[in-house]
Amino acid sequence: MSTRSAQISGTAALAAMFLLFSLAATVPSVRAAGAADDKPAPASVSTTSQKDQTELSVTVYNSNIALVRDVRQVRLPAGVFPLRFEDVAASINPATVHFRSLTEPAKLSVVEQNYEYDLLDPQKLLQKYVGREVTLVRAEMDASSTKWVQTKALLLAYNNGPVWKVGNEIVTGMGADSYRFPELPGNLYSRPTLVWTLENHGADAQRVEASYLTSNISWSADYVLTVGRGEKSADLDGWVTLVNNSGAAYNNARLQLVAGEVHRAEQPAMEARDMAMKAMNAAAPAQFAQESFSEYHLYTLGRRTSIQERESKQISLLTATGVPVEKYLQVEGEPYYYRNPSGLGNAIPQTVKVFYRFKNDEKSSLGMPLPAGTVRVYQADSKGGVQFAGEDRIGHTPKDETLRIYVGNAFDVVCERKRMDYKKLASNLFEMEYQIALRNHKDTAVSVEVREPVGGDWEVVSSNYKWTKLDASTIGFLIPVEKDGAATLDYRVRVKW
């Protein structure tokens, strides 16, 4: 072959090679693009927190639960994607969660729901790093200065303590001043979070609502009854005491309270969540609006309020002045007096109880259904101050019902009982006679209500005071006792067993 022919052949071969290289470079790039188009891009995680809230309502029941309604303005992508809903209560019951769109409810649906409660803390972080390398940082003294020494170690186990592999040695009991981790595990959360997988065919900007029940938040009613010096009228102040240990704060919330016995199904034990997650001011009273709700009563605070985590808050419930009250003394017998010998010749002391009673009606400046709670009684003294006189607990009290408050036992009024006679008239017929002595050491006259329990088929044979059959097993007497005086009740009863 001539030199010229060889040059032409070489030039043609070189051109062919360039053409092949160009084709080879073009074809793979086209295939790579096609493969990428076939694989769906991973959905980005949308997150909403407390800063997105537009409405928050908290309804607290007096059974250690609350209903939370949290409305937020969020931006949502189209299609299927995860939404992280942060700043929910740590004591949430996940089975009660309800999520919906208020903007386009028909176009936003929930595909899956998760409650993430594996919260970030140093112990959990170490547990998540079992099988991975951690940097241990320890302080060592070098002359008069501190030197920080870093050691790379593999965490083999973390049960009752860490087990490390340092080099070729297994080490236990090796402490550190601090640990350094290369990254944060994706399955640990800084705060309790609801994670939904949503499918959105609507707008990207929507108002969404999450509602749920949470435990460890409760309320109770406390009352202060201030009785005047003459013990004929009193002022009544009611307070709501709200205690929040639910693991969340509720800022600028609409607060409602439910009074009543709400039935709840007994919950089976659940290990997944560990179930527990481990002074009155003088401000103007904040009035509650009251309404009937099913068989309960609903109290709505007329303004918004904030309930911080681990906070006890008091809010004024009611204020009433000039409430007519009646103070009375009462002696209550015991059923065993009719069956057993008593006293061995000595009189048996009886407690004289002190009560106040008043009616919960409009005429008494009240008439509002009163939630169950503790009533603390204060009374004016001769110097114009008030002193604590006792306390009692009341149940839920509707309007127009009478409240009876037991405040303690009388100091200056003494009662003693004797059984004066006992006769067996037949195998099942008996007669008994009792003497109840009352002595009043006060400088005012008093009246004492004596209530005597008696069983069987009975009748009063004789009595030196008028008696009343209060019910099938109780006899009532009203005994007046003059100041620095005494009075004795003698009555005889026949009982058929």
C-alpha positions, 0 to 999 in steps of 0.5 A, a space after each residue: 500500500 502506498 504512503 498516501 493510501 495509508 494516510 487516507 485509511 488512517 484518517 478514515 479510521 480516526 473519523 470513525 472512532 470519533 463518531 463511535 465515541 460521540 454515539 457512545 456518549 450520547 446513548 447512555 445519557 439518554 438512558 439515564 434520563 429515562 431511568 430517572 423519569 421512571 422513578 418517582 421523586 421522594 416526597 418532601 416532608 411538610 412540617 407545621 408547628 404551633 406558630 401556624 395556629 389560627 384557633 385553639 380550643 381546650 375543653 377540660 373535663 373533671 375526670 383528668 381528660 381534655 379535648 383539644 381542637 387545634 386549627 392551623 394554616 398550612 401549605 400542602 403539596 399536591 399528591 401523596 406526602 407526609 405531614 409532621 404535626 408538631 406541638 401536640 400533648 405528650 399525654 395524647 391518646 392517639 386512638 382519639 385523633 381526628 384530622 380534617 381540612 376545613 378549606 376543602 374537606 373532600 379533597 384532602 384525605 388521610 392515608 396513614 397516621 402515626 404518633 411519634 413519641 420516641 423523644 430525643 434525650 441523651 439515653 435514647 441517643 446512646 441506645 440508637 447508636 448501638 453498633 455505631 461509632 461514637 466519639 468520647 470526650 474526656 478531660 485530663 489534667 496536663 500540668 495546670 491546664 485541662 486537656 480534652 482527649 477524644 477517643 473513637 469507640 464502637 458502642 456494642 451495647 447499652 443495657 445497664 450501661 455502655 459496653 465499648 470496643 476501643 481498638 481490639 479491647 472490650 471496655 466497660 465502665 469507661 465514663 466520658 464528660 461528653 459524647 459526640 455523635 456524627 448525626 441525629 438518628 431519623 427516628 428520634 423526635 425533639 417533641 411529640 409529633 403526629 405524622 400523617 400521610 396525606 393525599 391532596 387534590 385541592 389547594 396548596 394553602 388550607 386550614 386544617 384541624 386536628 382534634 384529640 383527647 389528652 390525659 393529665 389535665 384536670 380542673 376542680 372547683 374551690 369555694 370560699 364561704 365567708 360568714 358574717 359575724 351574726 352567722 345569718 348571711 355570707 359571701 360565696 366566691 367560686 374558683 376554678 383550679 386548672 392543673 396542666 401536666 399534659 406535656 403541652 402548653 395551650 396559648 391564647 386558647 378558648 377554654 371550656 369546662 365540663 362538669 358531670 360524670 362522663 362515662 369512659 370505657 376501660 382501656 386495655 393495657 398498652 405498652 406502645 405508649 407506656 400510657 403515662 409518658 412518664 393563691 387566689 388573686 384579687 383581680 376582677 372575676 372572669 365570668 363563665 357562661 353556663 349552659 346545659 350540655 347533654 346530661 352535663 353542664 358546660 362552662 365557657 370562659 368569656 375571654 381567651 387564656 393561656 395554660 402553660 405546661 406544669 401550671 396550676 391556674 385559678 380563674 374566678 367562677 362566681 361571686 355572690 354576696 348576702 347569701 342567707 345561711 343557717 347554722 345548726 348543730 346536730 347529734 347523730 346516734 349509732 345503730 349499735 346502741 339498739 343491740 349492744 350494752 353501752 357505757 357500763 354505767 357511764 354516759 357515752 360522749 356524743 359528737 355535736 357536729 356544726 353545719 351551715 346550710 344555704 339554698 342555691 337559688 336566685 333569691 339567695 344571689 346564686 342559682 348557678 349549677 355548682 360543680 363539685 368541689 371543696 368549700 372552705 368556710 371563714 368567719 368574721 371575728 370581733 376585730 373585723 378579720 376573718 378566721 378559717 372555720 372548716 371545710 367540706 366537699 360538695 357534689 355537683 349541685 343543680 340550681 334550687 338545691 340546698 347545700 349542707 356544709 360540715 365545718 367541724 364539731 362544737 366546742 361549747 355544746 356537750 352531748 352524752 347518751 345513756 341507755 336507761 332501760 332494756 326489756 325483752 317483751 317477746 322472742 322478737 320484741 324489745 323496749 329500750 329507753 334512752 337519755 340524751 343530755 345536752 349542756 350549752 356553755 355558750 352565751 347564746 341559746 342554741 337548738 340541737 337536731 338529734 337524729 336517732 337511727 332505729 331498725 326493725 318495726 318500731 314505734 316511739 312509746 314515750 318522749 318528753 320532746 316532740 319527735 318526727 319520723 324522718 324516714 323508715 329508720 330515723 327518729 328526729 328531735 329538735 332540742 332547744 338549750 338555753 345559754 349556760 343551760 342544759 336540756 335532757 331528752 328521754 324517749 322510749 322505743 319499742 322494736 320488733 325484729 
